[in-house]
Amino acid sequence: MWAQPSTVNPAAATLSWGQTLLVAGITAVAVLASGLIVLWARSTMSGKGRKEPAASFVRSWIAVGLVVGLVLFCAFTFAVDDTALRSTLIGALTASVGAAVAFYFSTKSSEQARQDLLNATVGTETVPNLDHKSHDDAKTALGMTSLKFELAPGSPTTGTVSSQQPPAGTVALKGSSVVVTLTGT
């Protein structure tokens, strides 16, 4: 004997309009809350000396929000008597978690690759300490680098270095200027 396929009651396979709005609202609140959690975590991490671009927050939020939203949708499918929908969403969750992880790490790698490429083509150099050097000694120290000596507007032309921009020890693009302020003697 052949088994008769079960029929699904169409009314039981759907959510009411109010239930649908509730599901959408809960999902939206969860995704926004995940963004706030990511923002809070990023701000506490940046306080510990980590410097990351703002795009990193957006990338993290997209990845976490995608996963949270799909987990909630999968959970809500248990309120609907449709096993095909449930199986489809569980499969989508599995695939999307993998995609979110790949997206997060591939874009982090590409940002680093772009920075490495920029450094290789343009190049960077560490700014030397010119503090308390004479005008000529500061020019000589910068002459051993690709950085250019530039006197600050209104600064005397003789004396010792009282300040420099960018500061000593920072990284500057090759060929850029170091603006020096002298105090006259």
C-alpha positions in Angstrom: 0.0 0.0 0.0 1.1 3.5 -0.8 1.1 6.0 2.0 -1.0 9.1 1.4 1.1 12.3 1.7 0.1 14.4 4.7 -1.6 17.6 4.0 -0.6 20.7 5.9 -3.3 23.0 7.2 -2.6 26.3 5.4 -3.8 28.3 8.4 -1.3 26.5 10.6 1.6 27.1 8.2 1.6 30.9 8.4 1.8 33.5 11.1 -0.8 36.1 11.6 0.0 39.7 10.7 0.5 40.6 14.3 2.8 37.7 14.9 4.8 38.6 11.8 5.2 42.1 13.0 6.3 40.8 16.4 8.9 38.5 14.8 10.2 41.4 12.7 10.3 43.7 15.7 12.2 41.2 17.9 14.7 40.6 15.1 15.3 44.3 14.5 15.8 44.9 18.3 18.2 41.9 18.4 20.2 43.2 15.5 20.4 46.7 16.9 21.3 45.3 20.3 24.1 43.2 18.7 25.4 46.5 17.1 25.4 48.2 20.5 27.3 45.2 22.0 29.8 45.3 19.2 30.2 49.1 19.6 30.7 48.7 23.4 33.2 45.9 22.9 35.2 47.9 20.3 35.3 51.0 22.6 36.6 49.0 25.6 39.1 47.3 23.4 40.3 50.6 21.8 40.9 51.9 25.4 43.6 49.2 25.7 45.7 50.6 22.9 44.0 48.9 19.9 43.5 51.2 17.0 41.1 49.9 14.3 39.2 51.7 11.6 35.5 52.5 11.9 34.9 50.1 9.0 35.9 47.3 11.4 32.8 48.1 13.5 30.5 48.0 10.5 32.0 44.7 9.3 31.6 43.2 12.8 28.1 44.4 13.1 27.1 43.0 9.7 28.6 39.6 10.6 27.0 39.4 14.0 23.7 40.9 12.9 23.4 38.4 10.0 24.0 35.5 12.4 21.6 36.8 15.1 18.9 37.5 12.6 19.1 34.1 11.0 19.2 32.3 14.4 16.0 34.1 15.4 14.3 33.3 12.1 15.2 29.7 12.6 13.8 29.7 16.1 10.6 31.4 14.9 10.1 28.7 12.2 9.2 26.3 15.1 6.0 28.4 15.5 5.1 27.5 11.9 4.1 23.9 10.9 6.3 23.7 7.8 9.3 21.4 7.9 10.5 22.4 4.5 10.8 26.1 5.6 12.5 25.0 8.8 15.0 22.9 6.9 15.6 25.7 4.4 16.3 28.3 7.1 18.6 25.9 9.1 20.6 25.3 5.9 20.7 29.1 5.2 21.9 29.7 8.7 24.7 27.2 8.3 25.8 28.7 5.0 25.4 32.3 6.1 27.5 31.8 9.3 30.3 30.5 7.1 29.9 33.4 4.7 29.9 35.9 7.6 33.1 34.5 8.9 34.7 34.5 5.5 33.5 38.1 4.9 34.8 39.3 8.2 38.3 37.8 7.8 38.7 38.3 4.1 38.0 42.0 4.3 40.4 42.3 7.3 43.1 40.6 5.2 42.4 42.8 2.2 42.7 46.0 4.3 46.1 44.8 5.6 47.1 43.9 2.0 46.1 47.4 0.8 48.1 49.0 3.6 51.1 46.8 2.8 50.8 47.6 -0.9 50.6 51.4 -0.1 53.7 51.1 2.1 55.6 49.1 -0.6 54.7 51.6 -3.4 54.9 54.9 -1.6 56.8 53.8 1.5 56.9 55.1 5.0 59.7 56.2 7.2 60.0 56.9 11.0 60.4 60.6 11.8 63.7 61.2 13.7 63.8 63.2 16.9 64.9 66.7 16.2 64.3 68.1 19.6 66.9 70.6 20.9 69.0 70.2 17.7 70.3 73.3 15.9 68.9 74.4 12.5 71.8 72.8 10.7 71.8 69.6 12.7 68.1 69.1 12.2 68.6 69.6 8.4 71.4 67.1 8.5 69.3 64.6 10.4 66.5 64.9 7.9 68.9 64.8 5.0 69.8 61.2 6.0 66.1 60.3 5.3 63.7 61.0 2.5 61.8 63.5 4.6 62.0 67.2 3.9 62.9 70.0 6.3 60.3 72.8 6.5 60.5 75.8 8.8 57.2 76.7 10.5 55.7 80.0 9.5 56.8 82.8 11.9 59.7 80.7 13.2 63.1 82.3 13.4 65.7 81.0 10.9 68.3 80.3 13.6 68.2 78.6 17.0 67.3 75.2 18.3 64.3 73.0 17.5 61.5 73.5 20.1 58.8 71.4 18.3 58.3 69.3 15.2 55.3 68.1 13.3 54.9 65.1 12.8 56.3 64.1 16.2 59.4 62.0 16.6 58.9 58.3 16.3 55.8 58.5 14.2 55.5 57.0 10.7 55.3 59.4 7.8 55.1 58.9 4.0 58.5 59.1 2.3 59.1 62.5 0.8 56.7 64.3 3.2 57.7 67.4 5.1 58.6 67.7 8.8 57.6 71.2 10.0 60.1 72.5 12.5 59.7 75.4 14.9 62.9 77.0 16.2 63.5 79.1 19.2 66.0 81.9 18.5 69.3 82.1 20.4 
